[in-house]
Amino acid sequence: MSAHGIDRRQALRGAGVAAGGLAVGLGLAQPAAASTTSSSKGPSGSYLISRRDDPSTLDPAPSDVGAVVGFAAGNVLTTLDINPSAPMLLGSWESTGNRFEAAVWGGQDAAGPNQPATTVEVRPKGKVSGQSISGTYTFTVRDAASKKVLFAGTGKFHGHKIDA
């Protein structure tokens, strides 16, 4: 944290888009049960993923993040970073064949004096192949009051279905 405000990594972690993504051991969390039925029509159920933001001038060496992503009926999407943990993001998704795209949002109150509350928008695109999922995402972090973009970036993810 800088003396005058929140730095990029703090805002990303607080907004649920902490920098990074390396495989996370299954012992870190007991996520909700997922359907074990494989679908060629796109994702369903929950996936344990690892993700990593692409390096940028603000963060040349992004950290690793493990997350659980849930694709629910009614095209509801949830995502929760579990290592390190961060607030849940909610949104919607759609698929064509085994490909999908989504939009999720989240936010966080100010972390301290002279620091803005933030909102984040993440837009993942990817594909499902059997029990595996992979893709890319873009994200934008904004000052919640002014809507001014604080920073934006891209990243990649991959993971596998969580069986009940």
Steps between C-alpha positions, in 0.01 A plus 500: 500500500627844418463794736244657267280209409455139415752336267408275207556166675293605806214620284507184291502273803221697666296508184528127455748505217823448692794477269600156379412132467679172580337163563345478844493179702155352554557506876474880514122511490192286491301675225139434419424173326485506121319295244717217369325487166730605220337739257602581145263798516720705728584521868282383787574453868814623674866504399818538702716735295833671514546837338769756440480862391731578212808703608463876471700811581299526825561135591789343307489176705135413579424266789323167465128469583278194546125540462171313478267593212138383498273487194140477622156465342356822364847595375619615844877507547682522834872520555688496828875538543611250766878538502541782584139558594297795372132605480266306272419628151158443342382517143358314204627275221397358164639226282504382142611139472792447734597872500375753753529864593395678815491827690543520876510792741608563854629772727655595827469780751792736542792328673585810704514879505562666162436173317211449260236233514543297182290305256631239262367358176648174371419357156620141457481304174588136476417144411410175671660175390380196696573579866740788419444873457737766364497849359592865532350802675509878506440705812436864583526649850319831555460754776149419625399866540643662188499188274851606393709205378782439748656223293412216266666185378476150359577148614464127444338214693470122496353239728286193546149408605430440867327166556261453790 
